[in-house]
Structures are given as structure tokens and as C-alpha cells.
Amino acid sequence: MLTQYDALPPDLLDLPAARLGEALPGPSLIHLPGRRTPPLFVSVLLHGNEDTGWLAAQSVLKKYATMELPRALSLFIGNVEAARQGLRHLDGQPDYNRVWPGSEEAHPAELATMRQVVDAMRARGVFASIDIHNNTGLNPHYACVNRLEQDFLHLATLFSRIVVYFIRPRGVQSAAFAELCPAVTVECGKPGTPGSVEHAADFMEACLHLSEFPMHRVAPHDLDLFHTVATVKVAEQFNFGFGTPDADIDFVPELDHYNFRELAHGDIWGRGHQGSLLALDEAGMDIGDRLFDYRNNEIALRRPLMPAMLTRDERVIRQDCLCYLMERIPYP
């Protein structure tokens, strides 16, 4: 269940993500006062192996240890148990970024916890929401939104000119908070990447200093906008590897270098059987055979698309997905 605080627990800011369990009993929501209200909501460690958000929050809060925050802040710290082991989530746990209101998954205990968070922030009239993540493949820093409204785009472009619009997967934090306020997910590259913590901390502080959202529209030249058209998963019955000729699916070793490259029809991803990859569209339908060609036992794209979050981490691929496929869309 959720634990809420009205002040930082003692010594919390001195603990790395792996030791947060020494101070927190589990998912925790910490409310801190500031010069302006309503509060900014920040969520970190929804995935226990993605610590950039926590390190950024530590950095900002240490800076303001003896000063008033520019705006009230509500900080949600998610999967403390998985963080202890440096895992996305533990075996037997759901993904903490798939169990927010709107989820299609059946995890009533975790869904009840996340609903508590949403209800608490609704009562406080939340100003904006940012959810800070890392990913496991080679990706630039980018922002994700669930609505193409101007306040959402202003918030996203404070972090990056690369913005991805998506409505699947369901049950993500940003979609739940989009019902309450402008909300964004920010992806900060791999954990430990130089500059990632500083970028996330600068973004968090910029949001704390934001008095209101601009009335003018985001300029089209300040935005590279993409739309997620499919979530790609490896079919459960096949084993796979990267540069592994004996595997059912043998991806090219450099597959994660394809992220955020606009790939062409016919580009090869590896070797595999018909139906090796599932590609779930926004309705949850498998459109894999419309996106991938398996002639000559090769996996090739049937149309130009841009992948994001391609990863070589086999555990993450099984727990979540191989990647997302996107297409560029015009400015709304």
C-alpha cells in the first residue's frame, strides 16, 4: 500500500536507489511545500533499474535543502523492492508503469496503490506531471505524451525537441495523469550515461520554476513529432539472440543502433521464421505480417518506419517488448 509523507524521511537524500528500502516501506508519495501551488508531480523508479530520475530528484532537493522550493512538489518513488536488486521489476511483480488507472492488466493491489496516488494528486489540484525513465538500448533523450494538446507539447519540449505521441501500452502513469494536468514521460538514455542526471535535474527544476504554460503555440520548427504505431514483441515460442546462429531468431548484433533512424523498406533485422515477431497496434491487434517480411528466412521491414527503445537486454525483451515502431506525423 501507499505511504504518504509531508516531509522528507531522515537521510533519504543520502541513499542510492538500491538502499531506499532502508528508509521507505514501499511505494511512497512525499509532499513538499513550495512558493507556488498547486504542486508539480514527479515520479521516479517505476522501474527499479532506472535510477536517473531518483538521482535527479536528489540533486534538486539537495540544492533546495536550505531554500524554499519554487513550487510545491509531490515526489512518488515507485518500485523500491526492485530497485534493491537493480531490476525493472521482480519476478511475480507487475510492471509498475502498466498498472495505473486505465490498465488492462489484472493486478488489483498495485492498481489500488496507483489509484491512491492519482486520487491524492487530484485532491491537490496538480499543476503538471513528469515521469522520469531510462531505457536499455541506445536512444537519444526524448519526451512522450498521450495527448497532442499545446500544454502537453510545451511541457515535452522543455525536455527535448523529439516528442513521441502514443496511446499504447495502457495503464501508464502519464496517461492516468493526463486526465488531471499536462503530463509527460521523459526518457533519459541508459542509466549512468554522462549528462543524463543533469538533463533530468535541469528539466525538473525548469518545471518547478514554471509559473504557467505559455499561451502561444509551440513553434513547428521546435518539434520533431512521431507517433507510435506498433509495439513489437518476440513470440513466446521462439528463443532468440544477437549474432547467435543457433537461435530460432538471430537478430543482427547492432540492432539497437537502429533506434531513431528512419529505416527503409527492406532493411534487415536478422534471421527468423514467419510470425517470429508480434506487432500490436493501437487496438491491440497483431499487425506483424503487415510490417515484417520473412522471405529467405530474413526479418525485413515491409515499410519505412523508425524504431525506438530497441534493446539487447533479453530479460527486458521478455518482460516488456523488443521495441516500438513509429512514424513521423505532421504538427497538429
C-alpha positions as CSV (number, residue, x, y, z in Angstrom):
1,M,0.0,0.0,0.0
2,L,1.0,3.6,-0.5
3,T,2.8,5.5,2.3
4,Q,2.5,9.3,2.2
5,Y,4.8,11.8,3.9
6,D,4.6,15.6,4.5
7,A,8.4,15.9,4.8
8,L,11.5,14.0,3.6
9,P,12.2,11.0,5.7
10,P,15.6,11.4,7.6
11,D,18.7,10.7,5.5
12,L,16.6,9.8,2.4
13,L,18.7,12.1,0.2
14,D,21.9,10.3,1.1
15,L,20.7,6.9,-0.1
16,P,21.2,5.4,-3.6
17,A,18.3,3.8,-5.3
18,A,19.3,0.3,-4.2
19,R,19.1,1.3,-0.5
20,L,15.8,3.2,-0.5
21,G,14.2,0.2,1.2
22,E,16.1,1.2,4.4
23,A,14.0,4.4,4.7
24,L,10.8,3.6,2.8
25,P,8.5,0.6,3.3
26,G,7.4,0.5,-0.4
27,P,5.8,2.9,-2.9
28,S,5.9,6.3,-1.3
29,L,4.4,9.8,-2.1
30,I,6.3,12.7,-0.4
31,H,4.6,16.1,-0.4
32,L,6.9,19.1,0.0
33,P,5.8,22.8,0.3
34,G,6.9,25.5,-2.1
35,R,6.4,29.1,-3.0
36,R,3.7,28.4,-5.7
37,T,0.8,25.9,-5.7
38,P,-0.6,23.6,-6.9
39,P,2.3,21.1,-6.8
40,L,4.4,19.6,-9.6
41,F,4.2,15.8,-9.5
42,V,7.3,13.8,-10.3
43,S,7.5,10.0,-10.4
44,V,10.8,8.1,-10.3
45,L,11.8,4.4,-10.1
46,L,8.6,3.0,-11.6
47,H,11.2,0.6,-13.0
48,G,13.7,-0.4,-10.3
49,N,16.7,-0.4,-12.6
50,E,16.2,3.1,-13.9
51,D,17.8,5.4,-11.3
52,T,18.3,8.6,-13.3
53,G,15.0,10.1,-12.0
54,W,15.9,9.4,-8.4
55,L,19.4,10.8,-8.8
56,A,18.0,13.9,-10.5
57,A,15.4,14.4,-7.6
58,Q,18.2,14.0,-5.1
59,S,20.2,16.7,-6.9
60,V,17.4,19.2,-7.0
61,L,16.3,18.6,-3.4
62,K,19.8,18.9,-2.1
63,K,20.1,22.2,-3.9
64,Y,17.0,23.5,-2.1
65,A,17.8,21.9,1.3
66,T,18.0,25.4,2.9
67,M,15.8,27.2,0.4
68,E,12.1,27.2,-0.4
69,L,11.2,25.2,-3.5
70,P,9.9,27.5,-6.3
71,R,6.7,25.3,-6.4
72,A,5.3,22.7,-4.2
73,L,6.5,19.2,-5.1
74,S,4.9,15.8,-4.7
75,L,7.5,13.1,-5.4
76,F,6.4,9.5,-6.0
77,I,9.1,6.8,-5.5
78,G,7.8,3.6,-7.1
79,N,9.4,0.1,-7.0
80,V,11.7,0.2,-4.0
81,E,11.9,-3.6,-3.9
82,A,13.1,-4.0,-7.5
83,A,15.5,-1.1,-7.1
84,R,17.2,-3.0,-4.3
85,Q,18.1,-5.7,-6.8
86,G,18.6,-3.4,-9.8
87,L,15.8,-5.0,-11.8
88,R,12.9,-3.5,-13.8
89,H,10.5,-5.4,-11.6
90,L,10.8,-8.6,-9.6
91,D,9.5,-12.0,-10.8
92,G,5.9,-12.1,-9.7
93,Q,5.5,-8.4,-9.7
94,P,3.7,-6.4,-12.5
95,D,5.4,-3.6,-14.4
96,Y,4.8,-0.5,-12.2
97,N,4.2,1.5,-15.4
98,R,1.4,-0.7,-16.6
99,V,-0.9,-0.7,-13.5
100,W,-2.2,2.9,-13.3
101,P,-5.9,3.7,-13.8
102,G,-6.8,2.7,-17.4
103,S,-4.7,-0.5,-17.2
104,E,-5.9,-3.6,-19.0
105,E,-3.9,-5.9,-16.6
106,A,-5.3,-7.7,-13.6
107,H,-3.2,-6.6,-10.6
108,P,-5.7,-5.2,-8.1
109,A,-3.3,-4.5,-5.3
110,E,-0.9,-2.4,-7.4
111,L,-3.7,-0.8,-9.3
112,A,-5.3,0.3,-5.9
113,T,-1.9,1.8,-4.9
114,M,-1.6,3.8,-8.1
115,R,-5.2,4.9,-7.8
116,Q,-4.4,6.3,-4.3
117,V,-1.6,8.3,-5.9
118,V,-3.9,9.7,-8.6
119,D,-6.7,10.5,-6.0
120,A,-4.2,12.2,-3.7
121,M,-2.9,14.5,-6.5
122,R,-6.4,15.2,-7.8
123,A,-7.3,16.5,-4.4
124,R,-4.2,18.8,-4.5
125,G,-5.0,20.1,-8.0
126,V,-1.7,19.0,-9.5
127,F,0.0,21.6,-11.9
128,A,1.9,19.2,-14.1
129,S,3.2,15.6,-14.1
130,I,6.6,14.3,-15.2
131,D,7.6,10.7,-15.1
132,I,11.4,10.1,-15.4
133,H,12.7,6.9,-17.1
134,N,15.8,5.3,-18.6
135,N,15.9,2.7,-21.4
136,T,18.2,-0.2,-22.1
137,G,19.0,0.5,-25.8
138,L,20.9,3.3,-27.5
139,N,18.4,6.1,-27.7
140,P,18.6,9.9,-27.6
141,H,16.8,11.8,-24.9
142,Y,13.2,12.3,-25.8
143,A,9.7,13.0,-24.4
144,C,6.5,11.1,-24.7
145,V,2.9,12.4,-24.5
146,N,-0.6,10.9,-24.6
147,R,-2.3,14.0,-25.9
148,L,-1.4,16.4,-28.6
149,E,-2.6,19.5,-26.7
150,Q,-0.4,22.6,-26.6
151,D,0.3,22.5,-22.8
152,F,1.5,18.9,-23.2
153,L,3.7,19.9,-26.1
154,H,5.1,22.9,-24.2
155,L,6.0,20.6,-21.3
156,A,7.6,18.0,-23.5
157,T,9.7,20.5,-25.5
158,L,11.1,21.8,-22.2
159,F,13.0,18.5,-22.2
160,S,13.6,17.6,-25.9
161,R,12.6,18.6,-29.4
162,I,11.9,14.9,-30.1
163,V,8.4,14.1,-28.9
164,V,6.6,10.8,-29.3
165,Y,2.8,10.6,-29.1
166,F,1.4,7.2,-28.0
167,I,-1.8,5.7,-26.6
168,R,-0.5,2.2,-26.0
169,P,0.5,0.5,-23.8
170,R,-2.4,1.2,-21.5
171,G,-2.0,1.8,-17.8
172,V,1.0,4.1,-17.9
173,Q,1.5,6.9,-15.4
174,S,1.4,9.7,-17.9
175,A,-1.9,8.6,-19.4
176,A,-3.5,8.4,-16.0
177,F,-2.3,11.9,-15.1
178,A,-3.3,13.3,-18.5
179,E,-6.8,13.3,-17.1
180,L,-5.7,15.8,-14.4
181,C,-3.0,18.0,-15.9
182,P,-0.3,18.3,-18.6
183,A,1.7,15.1,-18.3
184,V,4.9,13.8,-19.9
185,T,7.2,10.8,-19.8
186,V,10.9,11.6,-20.3
187,E,13.4,9.0,-21.5
188,C,17.0,9.8,-20.4
189,G,19.0,7.2,-22.2
190,K,20.8,4.3,-20.4
191,P,21.4,4.6,-16.7
192,G,24.8,6.0,-16.0
193,T,25.1,7.8,-19.3
194,P,27.1,11.0,-18.8
195,G,24.8,14.1,-18.6
196,S,21.6,12.1,-18.1
197,V,21.1,13.1,-14.4
198,E,22.0,16.7,-15.1
199,H,19.5,16.9,-18.0
200,A,16.7,15.3,-15.9
201,A,17.5,17.6,-12.9
202,D,17.5,20.7,-15.2
203,F,14.1,19.7,-16.6
204,M,12.7,19.1,-13.1
205,E,13.9,22.5,-11.9
206,A,12.6,24.2,-15.1
207,C,9.2,22.7,-14.3
208,L,9.4,23.9,-10.7
209,H,10.1,27.5,-11.9
210,L,7.2,27.4,-14.5
211,S,4.5,29.8,-13.3
212,E,2.1,28.9,-16.1
213,F,2.0,27.4,-19.5
214,P,2.6,29.8,-22.4
215,M,-0.5,31.0,-24.3
216,H,1.3,30.8,-27.7
217,R,1.6,27.5,-29.7
218,V,4.8,25.5,-29.8
219,A,6.7,26.6,-32.9
220,P,6.7,23.8,-35.5
221,H,10.5,24.2,-36.0
222,D,11.0,23.4,-32.3
223,L,9.4,20.0,-32.6
224,D,10.1,16.6,-34.2
225,L,6.9,14.7,-33.7
226,F,6.4,11.0,-34.0
227,H,3.5,8.6,-33.5
228,T,3.9,5.1,-32.1
229,V,2.1,2.7,-34.5
230,A,3.1,-0.7,-33.0
231,T,4.7,-2.4,-30.0
232,V,7.0,-5.2,-31.2
233,K,7.3,-8.3,-29.1
234,V,9.1,-11.6,-29.7
235,A,6.7,-14.5,-29.9
236,E,7.0,-16.6,-26.7
237,Q,7.6,-19.9,-28.5
238,F,10.8,-18.7,-30.1
239,N,14.2,-18.3,-28.5
240,F,16.4,-15.5,-29.7
241,G,19.8,-14.0,-29.6
242,F,22.0,-11.3,-31.2
243,G,24.6,-12.8,-33.5
244,T,23.6,-16.3,-32.3
245,P,23.2,-18.6,-35.4
246,D,21.7,-21.5,-33.4
247,A,18.8,-19.4,-32.1
248,D,15.3,-19.5,-33.6
249,I,15.6,-15.8,-34.1
250,D,19.1,-14.4,-34.8
251,F,19.0,-10.6,-34.7
252,V,21.8,-8.6,-36.2
253,P,24.2,-7.7,-33.3
254,E,24.0,-4.0,-33.9
255,L,20.1,-3.9,-33.8
256,D,19.9,-1.3,-31.0
257,H,21.9,1.1,-33.2
258,Y,18.7,1.3,-35.4
259,N,16.9,3.4,-32.7
260,F,15.6,6.7,-34.0
261,R,16.9,6.0,-37.5
262,E,14.3,6.3,-40.3
263,L,14.6,2.8,-41.7
264,A,13.7,1.9,-45.3
265,H,11.5,-0.8,-46.8
266,G,13.6,-4.0,-46.9
267,D,16.1,-3.1,-44.1
268,I,17.1,-6.4,-42.4
269,W,16.7,-7.0,-38.7
270,G,18.0,-10.6,-38.6
271,R,17.0,-14.1,-39.4
272,G,13.8,-15.7,-38.3
273,H,10.6,-17.7,-39.0
274,Q,7.2,-16.4,-40.2
275,G,5.5,-15.0,-37.2
276,S,8.7,-14.5,-35.1
277,L,7.6,-11.0,-34.2
278,L,4.3,-9.7,-32.9
279,A,3.5,-6.1,-33.6
280,L,0.5,-4.8,-31.6
281,D,-1.2,-1.8,-33.0
282,E,-3.2,0.8,-31.0
283,A,-6.2,-1.5,-30.9
284,G,-4.1,-4.4,-29.6
285,M,-4.3,-6.3,-32.9
286,D,-1.2,-8.1,-34.2
287,I,-0.2,-6.5,-37.5
288,G,3.2,-8.1,-37.6
289,D,2.7,-9.7,-41.0
290,R,2.0,-6.2,-42.4
291,L,5.2,-4.7,-41.0
292,F,7.7,-7.6,-41.4
293,D,8.6,-9.8,-44.3
294,Y,10.2,-13.2,-43.7
295,R,11.2,-14.2,-47.2
296,N,14.5,-16.2,-47.4
297,N,14.2,-16.6,-43.6
298,E,15.2,-13.0,-43.1
299,I,13.3,-10.4,-41.0
300,A,12.9,-7.3,-43.1
301,L,10.7,-4.2,-42.9
302,R,7.8,-4.0,-45.3
303,R,7.5,-0.2,-45.0
304,P,9.6,2.7,-43.8
305,L,9.4,3.1,-40.0
306,M,11.5,4.4,-37.1
307,P,12.2,2.1,-34.1
308,A,12.6,3.4,-30.5
309,M,13.8,1.5,-27.4
310,L,15.3,-1.4,-29.3
311,T,17.3,-3.3,-26.7
312,R,19.6,-6.3,-26.5
313,D,18.6,-7.0,-22.9
314,E,16.8,-10.3,-23.1
315,R,15.1,-10.1,-19.7
316,V,13.6,-6.7,-20.7
317,I,12.5,-8.0,-24.1
318,R,10.6,-10.9,-22.4
319,Q,9.2,-8.7,-19.6
320,D,8.2,-5.8,-21.9
321,C,9.0,-5.6,-25.6
322,L,11.7,-5.6,-28.2
323,C,10.9,-2.0,-29.4
324,Y,8.3,0.4,-30.5
325,L,7.8,1.4,-34.2
326,M,7.0,5.0,-35.1
327,E,6.2,7.2,-38.0
328,R,6.7,10.9,-38.3
329,I,3.4,12.9,-38.1
330,P,2.6,16.5,-39.1
331,Y,2.3,19.2,-36.5
332,P,-1.2,19.2,-35.1
